[in-house]
Amino acid sequence: MIKVTVMYPNQPDARFDHAYYRDRHMPLVQARMGEACRFYTVDRGLAGGAPGAPAPYVASCHIFCDSVEAFQSAFGPHAREIMADIPNYTELEPVIQISEVVVGSTG
């Protein structure tokens, strides 16, 4: 399993509409990707590691897929539409990382 992480750097005075991202953008991503998107999570940055430090990212999402190929074949045909939706919730440029999920735990 792989995880595609999309992170939005926390910048002073940056606009980020968390409700739109949660309620409109990510459901759009899931709808376009279909079953290739096994599930996703959305995070809102609260704080950095040190007391009083700001969160390095204002928001992020994690999209879980069976493989890089599954992600690319499901996302690719809709990339233009999905990327065109970004200005509806932010002007920030996302940082993207694809990782292999090595271990997971539910308890």
C-alpha distances in whole Angstrom, upper triangle without the diagonal:
4,7,10,13,17,19,23,26,28,31,35,36,33,32,29,29,27,28,28,24,23,25,25,23,20,21,22,18,17,20,19,16,16,14,11,11,10,11,13,15,18,20,24,25,28,29,28,28,32,34,35,33,31,27,26,24,26,23,19,16,12,10,7,6,4,6,9,11,10,10,14,15,15,16,18,21,21,21,25,25,22,24,27,27,26,30,30,29,29,30,28,26,22,20,17,14,11,9,6,6,8,10,10,14,16,19
4,7,10,13,16,20,22,25,28,32,33,29,29,26,27,24,26,25,22,21,24,23,21,18,19,20,16,15,19,18,15,16,14,11,10,10,11,11,13,16,18,21,22,25,26,25,26,30,32,33,30,28,25,23,21,23,20,16,13,10,8,6,5,6,6,7,10,10,9,11,14,14,14,16,19,19,18,22,23,20,21,24,24,23,27,27,26,26,27,24,22,18,17,13,10,7,6,4,5,9,11,11,15,17,20
4,6,10,12,16,19,21,25,28,29,26,26,23,23,21,23,22,18,18,21,21,18,15,17,18,14,14,17,17,14,16,15,12,10,10,10,9,10,13,14,18,18,22,23,22,23,27,29,29,27,25,21,20,17,19,16,12,10,6,5,5,6,9,9,9,12,11,9,12,15,14,13,16,19,18,17,21,21,18,18,22,21,20,24,24,22,22,24,21,19,15,14,10,8,6,5,6,6,10,12,12,15,17,20
4,7,10,13,16,19,22,26,26,23,23,20,21,19,21,20,16,16,19,19,15,13,15,16,12,13,16,15,13,15,15,12,10,11,11,9,11,12,13,16,17,21,22,22,23,26,29,29,26,24,20,18,16,17,14,10,8,5,5,6,8,11,10,9,12,11,8,10,14,13,11,13,17,16,14,17,18,15,15,19,18,17,20,21,19,19,20,18,16,12,10,7,6,4,6,9,10,14,15,15,18,20,23
4,6,10,13,15,19,22,23,20,20,17,18,16,19,18,14,15,18,18,15,13,16,16,13,14,18,17,15,18,18,15,13,14,12,10,10,10,11,13,14,17,18,18,19,23,25,25,22,20,16,14,12,13,11,7,6,5,7,9,11,14,14,12,16,15,12,14,17,16,14,16,19,17,15,18,19,15,15,18,17,15,19,20,17,17,18,15,13,10,8,6,5,6,8,11,11,15,16,16,18,20,22
4,7,10,13,16,19,20,16,16,14,15,14,17,16,12,13,16,16,13,11,15,15,12,14,17,17,15,18,19,17,14,16,14,11,11,10,10,12,13,16,18,18,20,23,25,24,21,18,15,13,10,11,8,5,5,7,8,12,14,17,16,15,17,17,13,14,18,16,13,15,18,16,14,16,16,13,12,15,14,12,15,16,14,13,14,11,10,6,6,5,7,9,11,15,15,19,20,19,22,23,25
4,6,9,12,16,17,14,14,12,14,13,16,16,12,14,17,17,14,13,17,17,15,17,20,20,19,22,23,20,18,19,17,13,12,10,9,10,10,13,14,14,17,20,22,21,18,15,11,9,6,8,6,4,7,9,12,15,17,21,20,18,21,21,17,18,21,20,17,19,22,19,17,18,19,15,14,17,16,13,15,16,14,12,13,10,9,5,5,6,8,11,13,17,17,20,21,21,23,24,26
4,6,9,12,13,10,11,9,12,11,15,14,11,14,17,17,14,14,18,18,16,19,22,21,21,24,25,23,20,22,20,16,14,12,10,10,9,13,14,14,17,20,21,20,17,13,11,9,5,6,5,6,9,12,15,18,21,24,23,21,24,24,20,21,24,22,19,21,23,20,18,19,19,15,14,16,15,11,13,14,11,9,10,6,7,5,6,9,12,15,17,20,21,24,25,24,26,27,29
4,6,10,12,9,11,10,14,14,17,17,15,17,20,20,18,18,22,22,20,23,25,25,25,28,29,27,24,25,23,19,17,15,13,11,10,12,13,12,15,17,19,17,14,11,9,6,4,6,8,9,12,15,18,21,24,27,26,24,27,27,23,24,27,26,22,24,26,24,21,22,22,19,17,19,18,14,15,17,14,11,11,7,8,7,8,11,13,17,19,22,23,25,26,26,27,28,30
4,7,9,7,10,9,13,13,17,17,15,17,21,21,19,19,23,23,22,25,27,27,27,30,31,29,26,28,25,21,19,15,13,11,8,10,10,11,14,16,17,14,12,8,7,5,5,5,8,11,14,17,20,23,26,30,29,27,30,30,26,27,30,29,25,27,29,27,24,24,24,21,19,21,19,16,16,17,14,11,11,9,10,10,11,15,17,20,22,25,25,28,28,27,29,29,31
4,6,5,9,10,14,15,19,19,17,20,23,23,21,22,25,25,24,27,30,29,30,32,34,32,29,31,28,24,22,19,16,14,12,13,13,13,17,18,18,16,13,10,10,8,8,8,11,14,17,21,23,27,29,33,32,30,32,32,29,29,32,31,27,29,31,28,25,25,25,23,20,21,20,16,16,17,15,11,11,8,11,12,13,17,19,23,25,28,29,31,32,31,32,33,35
4,5,9,11,15,16,19,20,19,21,24,24,23,24,27,28,27,30,32,32,33,35,37,35,32,34,31,27,25,21,19,16,14,14,14,15,18,18,18,15,13,10,11,11,11,10,14,17,20,24,27,30,33,36,36,33,36,36,32,33,36,34,31,32,34,31,28,28,28,25,23,23,22,19,17,19,16,13,12,11,14,15,17,21,23,27,28,32,32,34,35,34,35,36,37
4,6,9,12,15,18,18,18,20,22,23,21,23,26,26,26,29,31,31,32,35,37,35,32,34,31,27,25,21,19,16,15,15,16,17,21,21,21,18,16,13,14,14,13,11,14,18,21,24,27,31,33,37,36,34,37,36,33,33,36,34,30,32,33,30,27,27,26,24,22,22,20,17,15,16,14,11,11,11,14,16,18,22,25,28,30,33,34,36,37,36,37,37,38
4,6,10,12,15,15,14,17,20,19,18,20,23,23,23,25,28,27,28,31,33,32,29,30,28,24,22,18,16,14,13,15,16,17,21,22,22,19,17,13,13,12,11,9,11,14,18,21,24,27,30,33,33,31,33,33,29,29,32,30,27,28,29,26,24,23,23,20,18,18,17,13,12,13,10,8,7,7,11,13,15,18,21,25,27,30,31,33,34,33,34,34,36
4,7,9,12,12,12,15,17,16,15,17,20,20,21,23,25,25,26,29,31,30,27,29,26,23,21,17,16,13,13,15,17,19,23,24,24,21,19,15,15,15,12,9,11,14,17,20,23,26,29,33,32,30,33,32,28,28,31,29,25,27,28,25,22,22,21,18,17,16,14,11,10,10,7,5,7,8,12,13,16,19,22,25,27,31,31,34,34,33,34,34,36
4,6,9,9,8,11,13,13,12,14,17,17,17,20,22,22,23,26,28,27,24,25,22,19,17,13,12,10,11,13,16,18,22,23,23,21,19,15,14,14,11,8,8,11,13,17,19,23,26,29,29,28,30,29,25,26,28,26,23,24,26,22,20,20,19,16,15,15,13,10,10,9,5,5,8,8,11,12,15,17,20,23,25,28,28,31,31,30,31,30,32
4,6,5,6,9,10,10,10,12,15,15,16,18,20,21,22,24,27,26,23,25,21,18,16,13,13,11,13,15,18,20,24,26,25,23,22,18,16,17,14,10,10,12,14,17,19,23,26,29,30,28,30,29,25,26,28,25,23,25,25,22,20,20,18,16,15,15,12,10,10,8,5,7,10,11,14,14,17,19,22,24,26,29,29,32,32,30,31,30,32
4,6,5,6,8,10,10,11,13,15,15,17,19,20,21,23,25,24,21,22,19,15,13,9,9,8,10,13,16,19,22,24,24,22,20,17,15,16,13,9,8,10,11,15,17,20,23,27,28,27,29,27,24,25,27,24,22,24,25,22,21,21,19,16,16,17,14,12,13,11,7,9,13,13,15,14,17,18,21,22,24,27,26,29,29,27,27,26,28
4,5,5,6,8,9,10,12,13,15,16,18,19,21,22,24,24,21,22,19,16,14,11,12,10,14,16,19,22,25,27,27,25,24,20,18,20,16,13,11,13,13,17,18,21,24,28,29,28,30,28,25,26,28,25,22,25,26,22,21,22,19,17,17,18,14,13,14,11,9,12,15,16,18,17,20,21,23,25,26,29,28,31,30,28,28,27,29
4,5,5,5,6,9,10,11,13,14,15,17,19,20,23,23,19,21,18,16,14,12,13,13,16,18,21,24,27,29,29,27,26,22,20,21,17,14,12,13,13,16,17,21,23,27,28,27,28,26,23,24,25,22,20,22,23,19,18,18,16,13,14,14,10,10,11,8,6,10,13,14,16,16,19,20,22,24,26,28,28,31,31,29,30,29,31
4,6,6,5,6,9,10,10,12,14,15,16,18,20,20,17,19,16,12,11,8,10,10,13,16,19,22,25,27,27,26,24,20,18,18,14,12,9,10,9,13,14,17,20,24,24,23,25,23,20,21,23,20,17,20,21,17,16,17,15,12,12,13,10,9,11,9,6,9,13,13,14,13,16,16,19,20,22,24,24,28,28,26,27,26,28
4,6,6,6,7,10,11,11,13,15,16,17,19,19,16,17,13,11,9,7,9,10,14,16,19,22,25,27,27,26,25,21,18,19,16,13,10,10,9,12,13,16,19,23,24,24,25,23,20,22,23,20,18,21,22,19,18,19,17,14,15,16,13,12,14,12,10,13,16,16,17,15,18,18,20,21,22,24,23,27,26,24,24,23,26
4,6,7,7,9,11,11,12,15,16,17,19,20,16,18,15,13,12,10,13,13,17,19,23,25,28,31,31,29,28,25,22,23,19,17,14,14,13,15,15,18,21,24,26,25,27,24,21,23,24,21,19,22,22,18,19,20,17,14,16,16,13,13,15,12,11,14,18,18,20,18,21,21,23,23,25,27,26,29,29,26,27,25,28
4,6,6,6,9,10,11,12,14,15,18,19,16,18,16,14,14,12,15,15,19,22,25,27,30,33,33,31,30,26,23,24,20,17,15,15,13,16,15,18,20,24,25,24,25,23,20,21,22,18,17,19,19,15,16,16,13,11,13,13,9,11,13,10,10,13,16,17,18,17,20,20,22,23,25,27,26,30,30,28,29,28,31
4,6,5,6,9,10,11,12,14,17,17,14,17,14,12,12,11,13,14,18,21,24,25,28,31,32,30,28,25,22,21,18,16,13,12,11,13,13,16,18,22,22,21,22,20,17,18,19,16,14,16,16,13,12,13,11,8,10,10,7,8,11,9,8,11,14,15,15,14,16,16,19,19,22,24,24,28,28,26,28,27,30
4,5,5,6,9,10,11,12,14,14,11,13,11,8,9,8,12,13,17,20,23,24,27,30,31,30,28,24,21,21,17,16,12,11,8,10,9,13,15,18,19,19,20,18,15,17,18,14,12,16,16,13,13,15,12,9,11,13,10,11,14,12,11,14,17,16,16,14,16,15,17,17,19,21,21,24,24,22,24,23,26
4,5,5,6,9,10,10,13,14,11,13,11,9,11,11,14,16,20,23,26,28,30,33,34,33,31,28,25,25,21,19,16,14,12,13,11,14,15,19,20,20,21,18,16,18,18,14,13,16,16,13,14,16,13,11,14,15,12,13,16,14,14,17,20,20,20,18,20,18,20,20,22,23,22,26,26,24,25,24,27
4,5,5,6,9,10,13,13,11,14,13,12,14,13,17,19,22,25,28,29,32,35,36,35,33,29,26,26,22,20,17,16,13,14,13,15,16,19,20,20,20,17,15,16,16,13,11,14,13,10,11,12,9,7,11,12,9,11,14,13,13,16,18,19,19,17,19,18,20,20,22,24,24,28,28,26,28,27,30
4,6,5,6,8,11,11,8,12,11,10,12,12,16,18,21,24,27,28,30,33,35,34,31,28,25,24,20,19,16,14,11,11,9,12,13,16,17,16,16,14,11,13,13,10,8,11,12,8,9,11,9,7,10,12,10,11,15,14,14,16,18,18,17,15,17,15,16,16,18,20,20,24,25,23,25,25,29
4,6,5,6,8,9,6,9,8,8,11,12,16,19,22,25,28,29,31,34,35,35,33,30,26,26,22,21,17,15,12,11,9,10,11,14,16,16,16,13,11,13,13,10,9,13,13,11,12,15,13,10,14,15,14,15,18,17,17,19,22,21,20,18,19,17,18,17,19,20,19,23,23,22,23,23,26
4,6,5,9,10,9,11,11,12,15,16,19,22,25,28,31,32,35,38,39,38,36,33,29,29,25,24,21,18,15,15,12,14,14,17,18,18,18,15,13,15,14,10,10,13,13,10,13,15,12,11,14,16,14,16,19,18,18,21,23,23,23,20,22,20,21,20,22,23,23,26,27,25,27,26,29
4,6,9,9,9,12,13,13,16,17,21,23,26,29,32,33,35,38,40,39,37,33,30,29,25,25,21,19,16,16,13,14,14,16,17,16,16,13,11,12,11,7,7,10,9,7,9,11,9,9,12,14,13,15,18,17,18,20,22,22,21,19,21,18,20,19,21,22,23,26,27,26,28,28,31
4,6,6,6,9,11,11,15,16,20,23,25,29,31,32,34,37,39,38,36,33,29,28,25,24,21,18,15,14,10,11,10,12,13,13,12,9,8,9,9,5,6,9,9,8,10,13,12,10,14,16,15,17,20,20,20,22,23,23,21,19,20,17,18,16,18,19,19,23,24,23,25,25,29
4,5,6,8,10,12,15,18,21,24,27,30,33,34,36,39,40,40,38,35,31,31,27,27,23,20,17,15,12,12,11,13,14,15,14,11,10,12,11,7,9,12,12,11,14,16,15,14,17,19,18,20,23,22,22,25,27,26,25,22,23,20,21,19,20,20,20,24,24,23,25,24,28
4,5,6,9,12,15,18,22,25,28,31,33,34,35,39,40,40,38,36,32,31,28,28,24,21,17,15,12,11,9,10,12,14,13,10,10,13,12,9,11,14,14,14,16,19,18,17,20,22,21,22,26,25,25,27,29,28,27,24,24,21,21,18,19,19,18,21,22,20,22,22,26
4,6,9,11,15,17,21,24,26,30,32,32,33,37,39,39,37,34,30,29,26,26,23,19,16,13,10,8,6,7,9,10,10,6,6,9,9,6,9,12,13,13,14,18,17,15,18,21,20,21,25,25,24,26,27,26,24,21,21,18,17,15,16,15,16,19,20,19,21,22,26
4,5,7,11,14,17,20,23,26,28,29,30,34,36,35,33,31,27,26,23,23,19,16,12,10,6,6,5,8,10,11,12,9,7,11,11,8,9,13,14,13,14,17,17,14,17,19,18,19,23,22,21,23,25,24,22,19,19,16,16,14,15,15,14,18,19,17,19,20,23
4,7,11,14,17,21,23,26,28,29,30,34,35,35,33,31,27,27,24,24,20,17,13,11,8,6,5,8,11,13,14,10,10,14,14,12,13,16,18,17,18,21,20,18,20,23,22,22,26,25,24,25,28,26,25,21,21,18,17,15,15,14,13,16,16,15,17,16,20
4,7,11,14,17,20,23,25,26,27,31,32,32,30,28,24,24,21,21,17,14,11,8,6,6,8,11,13,15,16,13,12,15,16,13,14,18,19,17,18,21,20,17,19,22,20,20,24,23,21,23,25,24,23,20,20,17,17,15,15,15,13,17,16,14,16,15,19
4,7,10,14,16,19,22,23,24,28,29,29,27,24,21,21,17,17,13,11,7,5,4,6,9,13,14,15,17,15,12,16,17,14,14,17,19,17,17,20,19,15,17,20,18,17,21,20,18,20,22,21,20,16,17,15,14,14,14,15,13,17,17,14,16,16,19
4,7,10,13,16,18,20,21,24,25,25,24,21,18,18,15,14,11,8,5,5,7,9,12,16,17,18,20,18,16,19,20,18,17,20,22,20,19,22,20,17,18,21,18,17,20,19,17,18,21,19,19,16,16,15,15,15,15,16,14,18,17,14,15,15,18
4,7,10,13,16,17,19,23,23,23,21,18,15,15,12,11,7,6,4,7,9,12,15,19,20,20,22,20,17,20,22,19,18,21,23,20,19,21,20,16,17,19,16,15,18,17,14,15,18,16,17,14,15,14,15,16,16,18,17,20,20,17,18,18,20
4,6,9,12,14,16,19,20,19,17,15,11,12,9,8,5,5,6,8,12,14,18,21,22,22,25,23,20,23,25,23,20,24,26,23,21,23,22,19,19,21,18,16,19,18,15,15,18,16,16,14,14,14,15,17,17,19,18,21,20,18,18,18,20
4,6,10,12,15,17,18,16,15,12,9,11,8,6,4,7,9,12,15,18,22,25,26,25,28,27,23,25,28,25,23,26,28,25,23,25,23,20,20,22,19,16,18,17,13,14,16,14,16,14,15,16,17,19,20,22,21,24,23,21,22,21,23
4,6,8,11,14,14,13,11,8,5,7,6,5,5,8,11,13,17,20,23,27,27,26,29,28,25,27,30,28,25,28,30,27,25,26,26,22,21,23,21,18,19,19,15,15,17,14,16,14,14,16,17,20,20,23,22,24,23,22,22,22,23
4,7,10,12,11,10,9,7,5,9,9,8,9,11,14,17,20,23,26,30,30,29,33,32,28,30,33,31,29,31,34,31,29,30,29,26,25,27,24,21,22,22,18,18,20,17,19,18,18,20,21,23,23,25,24,26,25,23,23,23,24
4,7,8,8,7,6,5,4,8,9,9,11,13,16,19,22,24,28,31,31,30,34,33,30,32,35,33,31,33,36,33,31,32,32,28,27,29,27,24,25,25,21,20,21,18,20,19,18,20,21,23,23,26,25,26,25,24,24,24,25
4,6,7,7,5,5,4,6,9,11,13,14,17,19,23,25,28,31,31,30,33,33,30,32,35,33,31,33,36,33,31,32,32,29,28,30,28,25,26,26,23,21,22,19,20,18,17,19,20,22,22,24,24,25,24,24,24,25,25
4,7,9,7,8,8,9,12,14,16,17,19,20,24,26,29,31,31,30,34,34,31,33,36,35,33,35,38,36,33,35,35,32,30,33,31,28,29,30,26,24,25,22,23,21,20,21,21,23,22,24,23,24,23,23,23,24,24
4,6,5,9,10,11,14,16,18,20,23,24,28,29,33,35,35,34,38,38,35,36,40,39,36,38,41,39,36,38,38,35,33,35,34,30,31,32,28,26,27,24,25,24,22,24,24,27,26,28,27,27,27,26,26,27,27
4,6,9,11,13,16,17,19,21,24,26,29,31,35,37,37,37,40,40,37,39,42,41,38,40,43,41,38,40,39,36,35,37,35,31,32,32,28,27,28,25,27,26,25,27,27,29,29,31,29,30,29,28,28,28,28
4,6,9,12,15,15,18,20,24,26,29,31,35,38,38,37,40,40,37,38,42,40,37,40,42,39,37,38,38,34,33,35,33,29,30,30,26,24,25,23,25,24,24,26,27,30,29,32,31,32,31,30,30,30,30
4,7,9,12,13,16,18,21,23,27,29,33,35,35,34,37,37,34,35,39,37,35,37,39,37,34,35,35,32,30,32,30,27,27,28,24,22,23,20,22,21,20,23,23,26,26,29,28,29,29,28,29,29,29
4,6,9,9,12,15,18,21,24,27,30,33,33,32,35,35,32,33,36,35,32,34,36,33,31,32,32,28,27,28,27,23,23,24,20,18,19,16,18,18,18,20,21,25,25,28,27,29,29,28,28,29,29
4,5,6,9,11,15,17,21,23,27,30,30,28,32,31,28,29,33,31,28,30,33,30,28,29,29,25,24,26,24,21,22,22,18,17,18,15,16,15,15,17,18,21,21,24,24,25,25,24,25,25,26
4,7,9,11,14,16,20,22,25,28,28,26,29,29,26,27,31,29,26,28,31,29,26,27,27,24,22,24,23,19,20,22,18,16,16,13,14,12,12,14,15,19,19,22,22,24,25,24,25,26,27
4,5,7,11,13,17,20,23,26,25,24,27,27,23,24,28,26,23,25,28,25,22,24,24,20,19,21,19,16,17,18,15,13,14,10,11,10,10,12,14,17,18,21,21,23,24,23,24,25,26
4,7,11,14,17,20,24,27,27,26,28,28,24,25,28,26,23,25,28,25,22,23,23,19,18,20,18,14,15,16,12,11,12,10,12,11,12,14,16,19,20,23,23,26,26,25,26,26,27
4,7,11,14,17,20,24,24,23,25,24,21,22,25,23,20,23,25,22,20,21,20,17,16,18,16,13,15,15,11,11,13,10,12,10,11,12,14,17,18,21,20,23,23,22,23,23,25
4,7,10,13,16,20,20,19,22,21,17,19,22,20,17,20,22,20,18,20,19,15,15,18,16,13,16,16,13,12,14,12,12,9,9,10,11,13,14,17,17,20,20,19,20,21,23
4,7,10,13,17,17,16,19,18,14,17,19,17,15,18,20,17,16,18,18,14,14,17,15,13,16,16,14,14,16,14,14,10,11,10,11,12,13,15,15,18,19,17,19,19,22
4,6,10,13,14,14,16,15,12,15,17,15,14,17,19,18,16,19,19,15,16,19,17,16,20,20,17,18,20,17,16,13,12,10,10,9,10,12,11,15,15,14,16,17,20
4,7,10,11,11,14,12,9,12,14,12,11,14,17,15,14,18,17,14,15,18,17,16,20,20,18,19,21,19,18,14,14,11,11,9,10,12,11,15,16,14,17,17,21
4,7,9,10,12,10,9,12,14,12,12,15,18,17,17,20,20,17,18,22,21,20,24,24,22,23,25,23,21,17,17,13,12,10,10,10,9,13,13,12,15,16,19
4,6,7,9,7,6,10,11,10,11,14,16,16,16,20,20,17,19,22,22,21,25,25,24,25,27,25,23,19,18,15,13,10,10,10,10,13,14,14,17,18,22
4,7,8,6,8,11,12,11,13,16,18,18,19,22,23,20,22,25,25,25,29,29,28,29,30,28,26,22,21,17,15,12,11,10,10,13,14,14,17,19,22
4,5,5,6,9,10,11,12,14,17,18,17,21,22,20,21,25,25,24,28,29,28,28,29,27,25,21,20,16,14,10,10,9,10,13,15,16,19,21,25
4,5,5,6,9,10,10,11,15,16,15,19,20,18,19,22,23,22,26,27,26,26,27,25,22,19,17,13,11,8,9,9,12,14,17,18,22,24,27
4,5,5,6,8,10,10,13,15,15,18,20,18,19,22,23,23,27,28,28,28,29,27,24,21,20,16,15,11,13,12,15,17,20,21,24,26,30
4,6,5,6,8,10,12,13,14,18,18,17,19,22,22,23,26,27,27,27,28,27,24,21,20,17,15,12,14,13,15,18,20,20,23,24,28
4,6,5,6,8,11,11,11,15,16,14,15,18,19,19,23,23,23,23,24,23,20,17,17,13,12,10,12,12,14,17,19,19,23,24,27
4,5,5,5,9,10,9,13,15,13,14,17,18,19,22,23,23,24,24,23,20,17,17,13,13,11,13,14,17,20,22,23,26,27,31
4,6,6,7,9,10,14,15,14,16,19,20,21,24,25,25,26,26,25,23,20,20,17,17,14,17,17,19,22,24,25,28,29,33
4,6,7,8,9,13,13,12,14,17,17,18,22,22,23,24,25,24,22,19,20,16,17,15,17,18,19,22,24,24,27,27,31
4,6,5,6,9,10,9,10,13,14,15,18,19,19,20,21,20,18,16,16,13,14,13,16,17,19,23,24,24,27,28,31
4,5,5,8,10,10,11,13,15,16,19,20,21,21,22,21,18,17,17,15,16,15,18,19,21,25,27,27,30,31,35
4,6,8,9,10,12,13,15,17,20,20,22,23,23,23,21,19,20,18,19,18,21,23,24,28,30,30,33,33,37
4,6,5,6,9,10,11,13,16,17,18,19,20,20,18,17,19,17,18,18,21,23,24,28,30,29,32,32,35
4,6,5,6,8,10,11,14,15,17,17,17,17,15,14,15,14,16,16,19,21,23,27,29,28,31,32,35
4,6,5,6,9,10,13,14,16,16,16,17,15,15,17,16,19,19,23,25,27,30,32,32,34,35,38
4,6,5,7,9,12,12,14,15,16,17,16,16,18,17,20,20,24,26,27,31,33,32,34,34,38
4,5,5,7,10,11,12,13,14,15,14,13,15,14,17,17,21,23,24,28,29,28,31,31,34
4,5,6,8,10,11,11,12,12,10,10,13,13,16,17,21,23,25,28,30,29,32,32,35
4,6,7,8,11,11,11,13,12,13,16,16,20,21,24,27,29,32,34,33,35,35,38
4,6,6,8,9,11,12,12,13,16,16,20,21,24,27,28,31,32,31,33,33,36
4,5,6,6,7,9,9,9,13,14,17,19,22,25,26,30,31,30,32,32,35
4,5,5,6,9,10,11,15,17,21,23,26,29,30,33,34,33,35,35,38
4,6,8,11,13,14,17,19,22,24,27,30,30,34,35,33,35,34,37
4,7,9,11,12,15,17,20,23,25,28,28,32,32,31,32,32,34
4,5,8,10,13,16,19,22,24,28,28,32,32,31,33,33,35
4,7,9,13,15,19,22,25,29,29,33,34,33,35,35,37
4,6,9,12,16,19,22,26,27,30,31,30,32,33,35
4,7,10,13,16,20,23,25,28,29,29,31,32,35
4,6,10,13,16,20,21,24,25,25,27,29,31
4,7,10,13,17,18,21,23,23,26,27,30
4,7,10,14,15,18,20,21,24,25,28
4,6,10,12,15,17,18,21,23,26
4,7,10,12,15,16,19,22,24
4,6,9,12,13,16,19,22
4,6,9,11,15,18,20
4,6,7,11,14,17
4,7,11,14,16
4,7,10,12
4,7,9
4,6
4
